[in-house]
Amino acid sequence: MQSPTTTRDELLTLVRLAWPISLAQFGLVAMGLVDTAILGRVSTDHLAGASMGRAIVFALNSLGIGIAAAIEPLASQAIGAGEKEGAWAALRTTLRACLMLWAPLVLTGLAATYLLGPLGVEAHVVELARAYVLGNAPGVLAFCAFLAGRNFLQAHGTTRPIVVASVVANAINLVVSVPLVGGDDFLVRMGLPAIGLPGLGALGAGLGTSIASFVLAAVVFAAARAERPSRPVEPVAMRRVLGLGLPVGLQILAESGVFTVVALISGALGARTASAHQVAIGLASFTFMGALGVASATAVRVGHAIGAGKSPRLPGMLGMCLGGAVMTVGGLAFALFPRQLARLFTDDPEVI
């Protein structure tokens, strides 16, 4: 990747790296928005249950996001220093860390659903939330692996496979979620032929997300294999990956924990309130993906600068400004078109 010497060149390089990453991030959230739109037209109760289940899974994924984030400095600095083998070693250790954390995370998520009843959530909605977490359990591992592979490719400046993975996964998610969530009744309402499937509602949404997550991981690792070194490499110490990734994951958990708690409390206020919250937070998450894409690109540019022995100040400051600009656009859209956006996901006037 080129080494810009002016502010304009650095900004253009950052934008070229950030836009496909952001596009892929938008695609990740779009899968959840598709599920929300389907569930919103199938059952308000299933949408409410999936909303709380998704909040729990998001909290679980926070640690996976943090672990995968360890690759950004490790791989980009290795590449900036001309030692690409170090990037592959970081990827392998990160995948082992994802596998090590998977079972404890899923068990924690299932245990968390038993706290919903004491919060005042109706028993049948609690069961739907638990069903969503169970359906999404395999996807927790696949999503962490995808994030690791994605960050590895980004460190190499390779973004096209990430966009392809997002597009393919969205298509697969739509194809499998419509019958899994709504079943034959929903298919017939859409003018499609019945295929003999009962609607699984929240469980179907979780299963669809798991399938899409495995598709994401498969596409990025098919591309990542091109960077595999021809000779054995010394593995990165697990403590180094955990030392970088766990603090990031815990910070994300602390931040996202607020959203998780609010989502769970909204369930105690009734299914329509929980459903409305899911629509609003889904849209908010969608806009945030633009800033997250900019952040990932900035981390790569900063890592390259450090690896090359240069100051990271310019890419860091430009990244913060660009991220703020992206979020301003999202804020304006919410302020100007709130009802139009809500109607994309439900016909229920109270939820809107």
Contacts in CASP RR format, 6 or more apart in sequence:
PFRMAT RR
TARGET T0000
AUTHOR 0000-0000-0000
METHOD contacts of the structure
MODEL  1
MQSPTTTRDELLTLVRLAWPISLAQFGLVAMGLVDTAILGRVSTDHLAGA
SMGRAIVFALNSLGIGIAAAIEPLASQAIGAGEKEGAWAALRTTLRACLM
LWAPLVLTGLAATYLLGPLGVEAHVVELARAYVLGNAPGVLAFCAFLAGR
NFLQAHGTTRPIVVASVVANAINLVVSVPLVGGDDFLVRMGLPAIGLPGL
GALGAGLGTSIASFVLAAVVFAAARAERPSRPVEPVAMRRVLGLGLPVGL
QILAESGVFTVVALISGALGARTASAHQVAIGLASFTFMGALGVASATAV
RVGHAIGAGKSPRLPGMLGMCLGGAVMTVGGLAFALFPRQLARLFTDDPE
VI
1 13 0 8 1.000
1 157 0 8 1.000
1 304 0 8 1.000
2 9 0 8 1.000
2 13 0 8 1.000
3 304 0 8 1.000
3 308 0 8 1.000
3 310 0 8 1.000
4 10 0 8 1.000
4 12 0 8 1.000
4 13 0 8 1.000
7 314 0 8 1.000
7 318 0 8 1.000
10 301 0 8 1.000
10 314 0 8 1.000
10 315 0 8 1.000
10 318 0 8 1.000
11 318 0 8 1.000
11 322 0 8 1.000
13 301 0 8 1.000
14 294 0 8 1.000
14 297 0 8 1.000
14 298 0 8 1.000
14 301 0 8 1.000
14 315 0 8 1.000
14 318 0 8 1.000
14 319 0 8 1.000
14 322 0 8 1.000
15 322 0 8 1.000
17 154 0 8 1.000
17 157 0 8 1.000
17 159 0 8 1.000
17 297 0 8 1.000
17 300 0 8 1.000
17 301 0 8 1.000
18 293 0 8 1.000
18 294 0 8 1.000
18 296 0 8 1.000
18 297 0 8 1.000
18 298 0 8 1.000
18 322 0 8 1.000
20 159 0 8 1.000
20 160 0 8 1.000
20 162 0 8 1.000
20 163 0 8 1.000
21 154 0 8 1.000
21 159 0 8 1.000
21 162 0 8 1.000
21 293 0 8 1.000
21 294 0 8 1.000
21 296 0 8 1.000
21 297 0 8 1.000
22 289 0 8 1.000
22 290 0 8 1.000
22 292 0 8 1.000
22 293 0 8 1.000
22 294 0 8 1.000
22 326 0 8 1.000
23 163 0 8 1.000
23 166 0 8 1.000
24 150 0 8 1.000
24 159 0 8 1.000
24 162 0 8 1.000
24 163 0 8 1.000
24 165 0 8 1.000
24 166 0 8 1.000
25 166 0 8 1.000
25 289 0 8 1.000
25 290 0 8 1.000
25 292 0 8 1.000
25 293 0 8 1.000
25 296 0 8 1.000
26 166 0 8 1.000
26 286 0 8 1.000
26 289 0 8 1.000
26 290 0 8 1.000
27 166 0 8 1.000
27 167 0 8 1.000
27 169 0 8 1.000
27 170 0 8 1.000
27 289 0 8 1.000
28 166 0 8 1.000
28 169 0 8 1.000
28 216 0 8 1.000
28 289 0 8 1.000
29 282 0 8 1.000
29 285 0 8 1.000
29 286 0 8 1.000
29 289 0 8 1.000
30 170 0 8 1.000
30 286 0 8 1.000
31 169 0 8 1.000
31 170 0 8 1.000
31 173 0 8 1.000
31 209 0 8 1.000
31 212 0 8 1.000
32 54 0 8 1.000
32 173 0 8 1.000
32 209 0 8 1.000
32 282 0 8 1.000
33 282 0 8 1.000
33 283 0 8 1.000
33 286 0 8 1.000
33 345 0 8 1.000
34 170 0 8 1.000
34 173 0 8 1.000
34 174 0 8 1.000
34 177 0 8 1.000
35 50 0 8 1.000
35 173 0 8 1.000
35 177 0 8 1.000
35 181 0 8 1.000
35 205 0 8 1.000
35 206 0 8 1.000
35 208 0 8 1.000
35 209 0 8 1.000
36 47 0 8 1.000
36 50 0 8 1.000
36 278 0 8 1.000
36 279 0 8 1.000
36 282 0 8 1.000
36 345 0 8 1.000
37 344 0 8 1.000
37 345 0 8 1.000
37 346 0 8 1.000
38 177 0 8 1.000
38 178 0 8 1.000
38 181 0 8 1.000
38 182 0 8 1.000
38 186 0 8 1.000
38 205 0 8 1.000
39 46 0 8 1.000
39 47 0 8 1.000
39 50 0 8 1.000
39 181 0 8 1.000
39 201 0 8 1.000
39 202 0 8 1.000
39 205 0 8 1.000
40 46 0 8 1.000
40 47 0 8 1.000
40 275 0 8 1.000
40 345 0 8 1.000
40 346 0 8 1.000
40 348 0 8 1.000
40 351 0 8 1.000
41 186 0 8 1.000
41 346 0 8 1.000
41 347 0 8 1.000
42 181 0 8 1.000
42 182 0 8 1.000
42 186 0 8 1.000
42 199 0 8 1.000
42 201 0 8 1.000
43 201 0 8 1.000
44 271 0 8 1.000
44 272 0 8 1.000
44 275 0 8 1.000
44 346 0 8 1.000
44 348 0 8 1.000
44 351 0 8 1.000
45 124 0 8 1.000
45 125 0 8 1.000
45 128 0 8 1.000
45 271 0 8 1.000
46 128 0 8 1.000
46 181 0 8 1.000
46 201 0 8 1.000
46 202 0 8 1.000
46 205 0 8 1.000
47 271 0 8 1.000
47 274 0 8 1.000
47 275 0 8 1.000
47 278 0 8 1.000
47 346 0 8 1.000
48 125 0 8 1.000
48 128 0 8 1.000
48 267 0 8 1.000
48 270 0 8 1.000
48 271 0 8 1.000
48 272 0 8 1.000
48 274 0 8 1.000
48 275 0 8 1.000
48 278 0 8 1.000
49 125 0 8 1.000
49 126 0 8 1.000
49 128 0 8 1.000
49 129 0 8 1.000
49 132 0 8 1.000
49 202 0 8 1.000
49 271 0 8 1.000
49 274 0 8 1.000
50 128 0 8 1.000
50 129 0 8 1.000
50 132 0 8 1.000
50 201 0 8 1.000
50 202 0 8 1.000
50 205 0 8 1.000
50 206 0 8 1.000
50 278 0 8 1.000
51 263 0 8 1.000
51 266 0 8 1.000
51 267 0 8 1.000
51 274 0 8 1.000
51 275 0 8 1.000
51 277 0 8 1.000
51 278 0 8 1.000
52 113 0 8 1.000
52 116 0 8 1.000
52 121 0 8 1.000
52 125 0 8 1.000
52 129 0 8 1.000
52 132 0 8 1.000
52 263 0 8 1.000
52 264 0 8 1.000
52 266 0 8 1.000
52 267 0 8 1.000
52 274 0 8 1.000
53 113 0 8 1.000
53 129 0 8 1.000
53 130 0 8 1.000
53 132 0 8 1.000
53 133 0 8 1.000
53 136 0 8 1.000
53 202 0 8 1.000
54 132 0 8 1.000
54 136 0 8 1.000
54 263 0 8 1.000
54 278 0 8 1.000
55 259 0 8 1.000
55 260 0 8 1.000
55 263 0 8 1.000
55 264 0 8 1.000
56 109 0 8 1.000
56 112 0 8 1.000
56 113 0 8 1.000
56 129 0 8 1.000
56 133 0 8 1.000
56 260 0 8 1.000
56 264 0 8 1.000
57 109 0 8 1.000
57 132 0 8 1.000
57 133 0 8 1.000
57 136 0 8 1.000
57 140 0 8 1.000
58 256 0 8 1.000
58 259 0 8 1.000
58 260 0 8 1.000
59 109 0 8 1.000
59 112 0 8 1.000
59 253 0 8 1.000
59 256 0 8 1.000
59 257 0 8 1.000
59 260 0 8 1.000
60 105 0 8 1.000
60 106 0 8 1.000
60 108 0 8 1.000
60 109 0 8 1.000
60 140 0 8 1.000
61 140 0 8 1.000
61 143 0 8 1.000
61 144 0 8 1.000
62 249 0 8 1.000
62 252 0 8 1.000
62 253 0 8 1.000
62 256 0 8 1.000
62 257 0 8 1.000
63 101 0 8 1.000
63 105 0 8 1.000
63 246 0 8 1.000
63 249 0 8 1.000
63 250 0 8 1.000
63 252 0 8 1.000
63 253 0 8 1.000
64 98 0 8 1.000
64 101 0 8 1.000
64 105 0 8 1.000
64 143 0 8 1.000
64 144 0 8 1.000
64 147 0 8 1.000
64 249 0 8 1.000
65 144 0 8 1.000
65 147 0 8 1.000
65 248 0 8 1.000
65 249 0 8 1.000
65 252 0 8 1.000
66 245 0 8 1.000
66 246 0 8 1.000
66 248 0 8 1.000
66 249 0 8 1.000
66 252 0 8 1.000
67 94 0 8 1.000
67 97 0 8 1.000
67 98 0 8 1.000
67 101 0 8 1.000
67 144 0 8 1.000
67 148 0 8 1.000
67 241 0 8 1.000
67 242 0 8 1.000
67 245 0 8 1.000
67 246 0 8 1.000
67 249 0 8 1.000
68 94 0 8 1.000
68 98 0 8 1.000
68 144 0 8 1.000
68 147 0 8 1.000
68 148 0 8 1.000
68 149 0 8 1.000
68 150 0 8 1.000
68 151 0 8 1.000
69 147 0 8 1.000
69 151 0 8 1.000
69 244 0 8 1.000
69 245 0 8 1.000
69 248 0 8 1.000
69 249 0 8 1.000
69 299 0 8 1.000
70 90 0 8 1.000
70 94 0 8 1.000
70 97 0 8 1.000
70 240 0 8 1.000
70 241 0 8 1.000
70 242 0 8 1.000
70 243 0 8 1.000
70 244 0 8 1.000
70 245 0 8 1.000
70 248 0 8 1.000
71 87 0 8 1.000
71 90 0 8 1.000
71 91 0 8 1.000
71 94 0 8 1.000
71 148 0 8 1.000
71 149 0 8 1.000
71 151 0 8 1.000
71 152 0 8 1.000
71 155 0 8 1.000
72 151 0 8 1.000
72 154 0 8 1.000
72 155 0 8 1.000
72 296 0 8 1.000
72 299 0 8 1.000
72 300 0 8 1.000
72 303 0 8 1.000
73 244 0 8 1.000
73 299 0 8 1.000
73 303 0 8 1.000
73 306 0 8 1.000
74 86 0 8 1.000
74 87 0 8 1.000
74 90 0 8 1.000
74 236 0 8 1.000
74 240 0 8 1.000
74 241 0 8 1.000
74 244 0 8 1.000
75 86 0 8 1.000
75 87 0 8 1.000
75 90 0 8 1.000
75 91 0 8 1.000
75 151 0 8 1.000
75 152 0 8 1.000
75 155 0 8 1.000
75 156 0 8 1.000
76 87 0 8 1.000
76 155 0 8 1.000
76 299 0 8 1.000
76 300 0 8 1.000
76 302 0 8 1.000
76 303 0 8 1.000
76 304 0 8 1.000
76 307 0 8 1.000
77 303 0 8 1.000
77 304 0 8 1.000
77 306 0 8 1.000
77 307 0 8 1.000
78 84 0 8 1.000
78 85 0 8 1.000
78 86 0 8 1.000
78 87 0 8 1.000
78 90 0 8 1.000
79 87 0 8 1.000
79 155 0 8 1.000
79 156 0 8 1.000
79 304 0 8 1.000
80 303 0 8 1.000
80 304 0 8 1.000
80 307 0 8 1.000
80 308 0 8 1.000
81 307 0 8 1.000
81 308 0 8 1.000
84 156 0 8 1.000
84 227 0 8 1.000
84 229 0 8 1.000
85 229 0 8 1.000
85 231 0 8 1.000
85 233 0 8 1.000
86 233 0 8 1.000
86 236 0 8 1.000
87 152 0 8 1.000
87 155 0 8 1.000
87 156 0 8 1.000
87 227 0 8 1.000
88 152 0 8 1.000
88 227 0 8 1.000
88 228 0 8 1.000
88 229 0 8 1.000
88 233 0 8 1.000
89 233 0 8 1.000
89 234 0 8 1.000
89 235 0 8 1.000
89 236 0 8 1.000
90 152 0 8 1.000
90 236 0 8 1.000
90 241 0 8 1.000
91 148 0 8 1.000
91 149 0 8 1.000
91 152 0 8 1.000
91 224 0 8 1.000
92 235 0 8 1.000
92 236 0 8 1.000
93 235 0 8 1.000
93 236 0 8 1.000
93 237 0 8 1.000
93 238 0 8 1.000
93 240 0 8 1.000
93 241 0 8 1.000
94 148 0 8 1.000
94 241 0 8 1.000
95 145 0 8 1.000
95 148 0 8 1.000
96 238 0 8 1.000
97 238 0 8 1.000
97 241 0 8 1.000
97 242 0 8 1.000
98 141 0 8 1.000
98 144 0 8 1.000
98 145 0 8 1.000
98 148 0 8 1.000
99 141 0 8 1.000
101 144 0 8 1.000
102 140 0 8 1.000
102 141 0 8 1.000
102 144 0 8 1.000
105 140 0 8 1.000
106 133 0 8 1.000
106 137 0 8 1.000
106 140 0 8 1.000
109 133 0 8 1.000
110 130 0 8 1.000
110 133 0 8 1.000
110 134 0 8 1.000
110 137 0 8 1.000
112 133 0 8 1.000
113 126 0 8 1.000
113 129 0 8 1.000
113 130 0 8 1.000
113 133 0 8 1.000
115 264 0 8 1.000
116 125 0 8 1.000
116 126 0 8 1.000
116 129 0 8 1.000
116 264 0 8 1.000
116 267 0 8 1.000
117 123 0 8 1.000
117 126 0 8 1.000
119 264 0 8 1.000
119 265 0 8 1.000
119 267 0 8 1.000
119 268 0 8 1.000
120 267 0 8 1.000
120 268 0 8 1.000
121 129 0 8 1.000
121 264 0 8 1.000
121 267 0 8 1.000
121 268 0 8 1.000
122 270 0 8 1.000
122 271 0 8 1.000
125 267 0 8 1.000
125 270 0 8 1.000
125 271 0 8 1.000
125 274 0 8 1.000
128 201 0 8 1.000
128 202 0 8 1.000
128 203 0 8 1.000
129 202 0 8 1.000
131 200 0 8 1.000
131 201 0 8 1.000
131 202 0 8 1.000
131 203 0 8 1.000
132 202 0 8 1.000
132 203 0 8 1.000
132 205 0 8 1.000
132 206 0 8 1.000
134 203 0 8 1.000
135 203 0 8 1.000
135 204 0 8 1.000
135 206 0 8 1.000
135 207 0 8 1.000
135 209 0 8 1.000
135 210 0 8 1.000
136 206 0 8 1.000
136 207 0 8 1.000
136 209 0 8 1.000
136 210 0 8 1.000
137 210 0 8 1.000
138 210 0 8 1.000
138 213 0 8 1.000
138 214 0 8 1.000
139 209 0 8 1.000
139 210 0 8 1.000
139 213 0 8 1.000
139 214 0 8 1.000
142 210 0 8 1.000
142 213 0 8 1.000
142 214 0 8 1.000
142 216 0 8 1.000
142 217 0 8 1.000
143 213 0 8 1.000
143 216 0 8 1.000
143 217 0 8 1.000
145 217 0 8 1.000
145 221 0 8 1.000
146 165 0 8 1.000
146 213 0 8 1.000
146 216 0 8 1.000
146 217 0 8 1.000
146 220 0 8 1.000
149 217 0 8 1.000
149 220 0 8 1.000
149 221 0 8 1.000
149 224 0 8 1.000
150 162 0 8 1.000
150 165 0 8 1.000
150 220 0 8 1.000
151 296 0 8 1.000
152 224 0 8 1.000
152 227 0 8 1.000
153 159 0 8 1.000
153 161 0 8 1.000
153 162 0 8 1.000
153 220 0 8 1.000
153 223 0 8 1.000
153 224 0 8 1.000
153 227 0 8 1.000
154 162 0 8 1.000
154 296 0 8 1.000
154 297 0 8 1.000
154 300 0 8 1.000
155 300 0 8 1.000
156 227 0 8 1.000
157 300 0 8 1.000
158 223 0 8 1.000
158 227 0 8 1.000
161 219 0 8 1.000
161 220 0 8 1.000
161 222 0 8 1.000
161 223 0 8 1.000
161 224 0 8 1.000
162 220 0 8 1.000
164 219 0 8 1.000
165 215 0 8 1.000
165 216 0 8 1.000
165 219 0 8 1.000
165 220 0 8 1.000
166 216 0 8 1.000
168 215 0 8 1.000
168 219 0 8 1.000
169 212 0 8 1.000
169 213 0 8 1.000
169 215 0 8 1.000
169 216 0 8 1.000
169 219 0 8 1.000
170 212 0 8 1.000
172 211 0 8 1.000
172 212 0 8 1.000
172 215 0 8 1.000
173 208 0 8 1.000
173 209 0 8 1.000
173 211 0 8 1.000
173 212 0 8 1.000
176 207 0 8 1.000
176 208 0 8 1.000
176 211 0 8 1.000
176 212 0 8 1.000
177 204 0 8 1.000
177 205 0 8 1.000
177 208 0 8 1.000
178 186 0 8 1.000
178 187 0 8 1.000
178 190 0 8 1.000
178 192 0 8 1.000
179 186 0 8 1.000
179 187 0 8 1.000
179 195 0 8 1.000
179 197 0 8 1.000
179 199 0 8 1.000
180 197 0 8 1.000
180 199 0 8 1.000
180 200 0 8 1.000
180 201 0 8 1.000
180 204 0 8 1.000
180 205 0 8 1.000
180 207 0 8 1.000
180 208 0 8 1.000
181 199 0 8 1.000
181 200 0 8 1.000
181 201 0 8 1.000
181 204 0 8 1.000
181 205 0 8 1.000
182 199 0 8 1.000
182 200 0 8 1.000
182 201 0 8 1.000
183 196 0 8 1.000
183 197 0 8 1.000
183 198 0 8 1.000
183 199 0 8 1.000
183 200 0 8 1.000
184 194 0 8 1.000
184 195 0 8 1.000
184 196 0 8 1.000
184 197 0 8 1.000
184 198 0 8 1.000
184 199 0 8 1.000
185 199 0 8 1.000
186 199 0 8 1.000
187 193 0 8 1.000
187 194 0 8 1.000
187 195 0 8 1.000
188 194 0 8 1.000
200 207 0 8 1.000
259 281 0 8 1.000
262 277 0 8 1.000
263 274 0 8 1.000
263 277 0 8 1.000
263 278 0 8 1.000
263 281 0 8 1.000
266 273 0 8 1.000
266 274 0 8 1.000
266 276 0 8 1.000
266 277 0 8 1.000
267 273 0 8 1.000
267 274 0 8 1.000
267 277 0 8 1.000
272 348 0 8 1.000
272 350 0 8 1.000
272 351 0 8 1.000
275 346 0 8 1.000
275 348 0 8 1.000
275 351 0 8 1.000
276 342 0 8 1.000
276 350 0 8 1.000
276 351 0 8 1.000
276 352 0 8 1.000
279 342 0 8 1.000
279 345 0 8 1.000
279 346 0 8 1.000
279 351 0 8 1.000
280 342 0 8 1.000
283 334 0 8 1.000
283 341 0 8 1.000
284 334 0 8 1.000
287 326 0 8 1.000
287 327 0 8 1.000
287 329 0 8 1.000
287 330 0 8 1.000
287 331 0 8 1.000
287 333 0 8 1.000
287 334 0 8 1.000
288 327 0 8 1.000
290 323 0 8 1.000
290 326 0 8 1.000
290 327 0 8 1.000
291 323 0 8 1.000
291 324 0 8 1.000
291 326 0 8 1.000
291 327 0 8 1.000
294 319 0 8 1.000
294 322 0 8 1.000
294 323 0 8 1.000
294 326 0 8 1.000
295 319 0 8 1.000
295 323 0 8 1.000
297 319 0 8 1.000
298 315 0 8 1.000
298 316 0 8 1.000
298 318 0 8 1.000
298 319 0 8 1.000
298 320 0 8 1.000
298 322 0 8 1.000
301 312 0 8 1.000
301 315 0 8 1.000
301 316 0 8 1.000
302 312 0 8 1.000
302 315 0 8 1.000
302 316 0 8 1.000
303 312 0 8 1.000
305 311 0 8 1.000
305 312 0 8 1.000
305 314 0 8 1.000
305 315 0 8 1.000
306 312 0 8 1.000
333 341 0 8 1.000
334 341 0 8 1.000
339 352 0 8 1.000
342 351 0 8 1.000
342 352 0 8 1.000
343 352 0 8 1.000
346 352 0 8 1.000
END
